[in-house]
Amino acid sequence: MSPKHQSTDATVTRLLDDALRVHTVLGPEGFTMTAVIRESGVSSGSLYHHFGSFDGLAAALYARCMASLLDALLAALEPETTARGGIEAVARAYLDFTRTDRDAAYFIHASAYATFLPSHATVIAEAKAPRLTRLLSWLEPHTATGEITPLSPTLTEMLLIGPVAETARRHLSGDPTLDLTEATLHLPPRIWASLSPQPTPPP
């Protein structure tokens, strides 16, 4: 890699790191181009050069955070050999990511309805698509053998990710009634039960 490319990559990484820090400290309302420039010390011209716009930077940060989340899910899923083991591992990994990578999880959930998402769908899809393909590829043989209920990919995702995503969202929003440790204990077997062809009592 040439020194110029190394410098470019370092600047992009620095801007994304600083942008995430600004979002964590100031929240969505304080997440502005002015705040990121102040934090990073780069010029607005440099930000536009690398990302095209502030929305472009936000989309790149979202894609990076989402890739980190999906990588964590895959790292937990792919060593598993049984359908139940894999499903429960994904659920636990999502909640563990919320705990250990709180800043990234917070950005993902706070951006759920952000205006930058539709206009930068291609960038985000480039980060998500290959990882989701790996996840679905792991599920396919277990569905084919009848271990997992055959549903559309969308419904499978809703049952697998929906409960832990909503748990994470409420936890990150400060819901005092939600205990993440309790959720990690009780949700995975119940998510498995929702995807198992035969009702499976939790252990």
C-alpha positions in Angstrom: 0.0 0.0 0.0 1.4 3.4 -1.0 2.0 6.1 1.6 -0.8 8.2 0.0 -3.3 5.3 0.4 -2.1 4.7 4.0 -2.7 8.4 4.8 -6.2 8.3 3.2 -7.1 5.2 5.1 -5.8 6.7 8.4 -7.8 9.9 7.8 -11.0 7.9 7.1 -10.5 5.8 10.2 -9.8 8.8 12.3 -12.9 10.6 11.1 -15.1 7.6 11.7 -13.6 7.1 15.2 -14.1 10.7 16.1 -17.7 10.8 14.6 -18.6 7.8 16.8 -17.1 9.5 19.8 -19.1 12.7 19.1 -22.3 10.7 18.8 -21.7 8.8 22.0 -20.9 11.9 24.0 -23.4 14.4 22.5 -26.1 12.0 21.3 -28.0 12.2 18.0 -28.9 15.8 18.5 -25.3 16.8 18.9 -24.0 14.7 16.0 -23.2 17.4 13.5 -20.5 18.1 11.0 -19.3 21.1 13.1 -18.9 18.8 16.1 -17.1 16.1 14.2 -14.7 18.7 12.6 -14.1 20.2 16.0 -13.3 16.8 17.5 -11.1 15.5 14.7 -9.4 18.7 13.7 -9.7 18.0 10.0 -11.2 20.6 7.6 -14.6 20.4 6.1 -13.0 20.0 2.7 -11.2 16.8 3.9 -14.5 15.4 5.2 -16.2 16.2 1.9 -13.3 14.7 0.0 -13.5 11.4 1.8 -17.3 11.0 2.2 -19.0 13.5 -0.1 -21.1 14.9 2.6 -21.8 14.6 6.3 -24.6 12.2 5.5 -22.0 10.2 3.6 -19.8 10.0 6.7 -22.8 9.0 8.8 -23.6 6.2 6.3 -20.0 5.0 6.3 -20.1 4.9 10.1 -23.4 3.1 10.1 -22.0 0.5 7.7 -18.9 0.0 9.8 -20.9 -0.4 13.0 -23.3 -2.8 11.3 -20.4 -4.8 9.9 -18.9 -5.1 13.4 -22.2 -6.4 14.7 -22.7 -8.9 12.0 -19.1 -10.1 12.3 -19.8 -10.7 16.0 -22.9 -12.7 15.2 -21.0 -14.8 12.6 -18.1 -15.4 14.9 -20.6 -16.9 17.4 -22.7 -18.7 14.8 -20.2 -20.4 12.4 -18.4 -22.7 14.9 -21.8 -24.1 16.0 -22.9 -27.4 14.5 -26.5 -27.8 15.7 -29.4 -25.6 14.8 -30.3 -24.8 18.4 -26.7 -24.0 19.2 -26.4 -21.6 16.3 -29.7 -19.8 16.9 -29.0 -19.3 20.6 -25.4 -18.3 19.9 -26.6 -15.5 17.6 -29.1 -14.2 20.1 -26.5 -14.1 22.9 -23.9 -12.5 20.6 -26.3 -9.7 19.7 -26.9 -8.9 23.4 -23.2 -9.3 24.2 -22.3 -6.8 21.4 -24.8 -4.4 22.9 -22.9 -4.7 26.2 -19.3 -4.7 25.0 -19.6 -2.4 21.9 -22.2 -0.1 23.3 -21.1 2.9 21.3 -21.5 1.1 18.0 -24.8 -0.5 19.1 -26.1 2.9 20.2 -25.3 4.4 16.8 -27.0 1.6 14.9 -30.2 1.8 16.9 -30.3 5.6 17.1 -29.9 5.7 13.3 -32.8 3.3 12.6 -34.9 6.0 10.9 -32.2 8.4 9.9 -32.6 10.3 6.6 -29.1 9.2 5.4 -30.0 5.5 5.2 -32.1 5.4 2.0 -29.8 7.7 0.0 -26.8 5.7 0.9 -28.3 2.2 0.7 -25.6 0.9 -1.6 -22.8 1.7 0.8 -24.7 0.0 3.6 -25.7 -3.0 1.5 -22.0 -3.6 0.6 -21.2 -4.0 4.3 -24.3 -6.1 5.1 -25.0 -8.3 2.1 -22.0 -10.6 2.2 -22.4 -11.1 5.9 -26.1 -11.8 5.8 -25.4 -14.3 3.0 -23.1 -16.2 5.2 -25.7 -16.2 8.0 -28.4 -17.5 5.7 -26.1 -20.0 4.2 -25.4 -21.4 7.7 -29.2 -21.7 8.3 -30.1 -23.3 5.0 -29.0 -26.9 5.6 -30.6 -26.9 9.0 -33.9 -25.7 7.4 -33.6 -28.3 4.7 -33.3 -31.1 7.2 -36.4 -29.8 9.1 -34.5 -28.6 12.2 -35.6 -25.0 11.6 -39.1 -24.0 10.4 -39.0 -23.1 6.7 -40.0 -19.4 6.5 -39.1 -16.6 4.2 -35.7 -15.0 5.0 -37.5 -11.9 6.2 -39.6 -13.8 8.7 -36.7 -15.8 9.9 -34.7 -12.6 10.5 -37.7 -11.1 12.4 -37.9 -14.1 14.8 -34.1 -14.4 15.2 -33.0 -10.8 15.4 -36.3 -8.9 16.2 -36.5 -9.8 19.9 -32.8 -9.1 20.7 -32.8 -5.9 18.6 -35.8 -4.5 20.5 -34.2 -5.5 23.8 -31.0 -3.8 22.8 -32.9 -0.7 21.7 -34.7 -0.4 25.0 -31.6 -1.1 27.0 -29.7 1.6 25.1 -32.5 4.1 25.5 -32.1 3.6 29.3 -35.2 1.5 30.1 -34.8 0.9 33.9 -37.0 -2.2 33.8 -34.8 -4.1 31.4 -32.0 -6.3 32.8 -29.6 -7.3 29.9 -28.2 -10.2 31.9 -31.7 -11.6 32.5 -32.5 -11.1 28.8 -29.3 -13.0 27.8 -30.3 -15.9 30.0 -33.9 -16.2 29.0 -34.3 -14.9 25.4 -32.0 -17.3 23.4 -33.9 -20.5 24.3 -37.2 -18.8 23.6 -36.0 -17.5 20.2 -35.0 -21.0 19.4 -38.4 -22.3 20.4 -39.9 -19.8 17.9 -37.8 -21.2 15.0 -38.0 -24.9 15.9 -40.6 -26.9 14.1 -41.5 -28.6 17.4 -42.0 -26.5 20.5 -38.9 -26.9 22.6 -39.1 -26.2 26.3 -36.3 -23.9 27.6 -33.7 -25.6 29.7 
